[in-house]
Amino acid sequence: MNFANLAAQLNAGIILPEGIVIVTLLVVLVYDLIVGRESLKVTPYMAIAGLLASLVALVYQWDATDPISFLGGFNGDAMSVIFRGIIALSAVVTVLMSIRYVENSGTAMGEFLMILLTATLGGMFLSGADELVMIFVSLETLSISSYLLTGYMKLDPRSNEAALKYLLIGAASSAVFLYGMSLLYGLSGGETRLSAIAAGMAASGTGPSIGLVIALVFVIAGISFKISAVPFHQWTPDVYEGSPTPVVAFLSVGSKAAGFALAIRLLTTAFPLVQEEWHFVFTALAILSMVLGNVVALAQTSLKRMLAYSSIGQAGFVMIGLIANTDAGYASMIFYLLVYLFMNLGAFTCLILFTLRTGTDQISEYAGLYQKDPLLTLGLSICLLSLGGIPPLAGFFGKIYLFWAGWQAGLYGLVLLGLLTSVVSIYYYIRVVKMMVVKEPQEMSEAVRNYPEISWNFRGMRSLQVGLILTVIATSLAGILSNPLFTLANNSVSRTFMLQASMGKTVPAATLTSPADLTASNTP
């Protein structure tokens, strides 16, 4: 093979966005080593600039004619572009909200940014990984970086405890997931590309085997850990409560989006023979997640812990789109994750701001906040009401789209349960809003009574303010002007040939990129 052919098959331009993130990481590392502690003034903005440049590169990749790169190991199709964009955008907002928080904790900003960019890189590669080795390496890059971020506040015993729990449970889930992938490798006759695995098992003519079902169970266990689905959620409340708040914000959006991208690509491509089985398993996971996540959130006294259980419930809602296995189902997943990015990160930005000013995140301490900080009260109220699905905010349209897609696919029981648990979730979100707005002056909490004078002049506070305003505006406008996001989500599904083939739709021969794809597209 000559160099020209090798370069054509590598097609390295497809990972230009990830390449920009790698260069940004190296620049931050070198600048931090040279300048030292004073680099705090510049490195966060370097990271933000690099991530925004990566987003621009993703926009230009939307119309890529040949999205397959690295000999089939990475697929830069439309779906992966959207998920990579969600992860990069969540990292941008996380950096904005972390500058003041990390400086207040007395830890090094440069190291924090390097680990965060590494986690972002792992998530972006995972969103397009189309081969078993690349999937596992990307997953571990994301996971190990997440463990380090969780325990970043080394002097805080809660952060150390959260990191240890996350590491132990995460290592076990990675081992289980790897075992499932090794079974896939063996059953397919030594194939590692997902489409080749499906073709290899279909060619054997034996139909679904017990080995394939075991592989499916192990793979779903690994994915469920990443998306915090019940009963693989045990780490979530403790890790969310003990981790630095910006880290929790990134895990709740970036890591979850990467997990759903992996679920869609792996299940639809490699497990066509057991489609009914994985639909059944995810139906059970969705029911458990919606019920437990939303019911247990009612009893929480810490806003951080309440948002942890809320994220478990939200994962249950998103799974409805996956189970539907239709154009509308996958598009509704993408749309909901897009708006969830803004409303959830907005809520965590408000949580960080309140914690910095009062030192607490107890829900009871928010009493009477509107009298001292109207901007924070407005921002947190809009984000929480959107998470609850109150019209005309973005969360309402996201849930309506998910439930409509589920109903069209015949998932009547799941949709009705989703509506019921969504009503339950409104109660605990509105409880916080009522605490901030309805309380009389004499009922003001001690923390609000001693609330410091509002000032945005400290280093890192302006970026926090920008993050708050951007997420609140996006949460509001994404509901009122949701049509462009609907169009984007629908186009990303219709332009992703892997999804069209999994739903039994005819894929034009011109769009197929390799003999393995051709075989996979003809697989019943």
Disulfide bonds with the S-S distance in Angstrom:
none
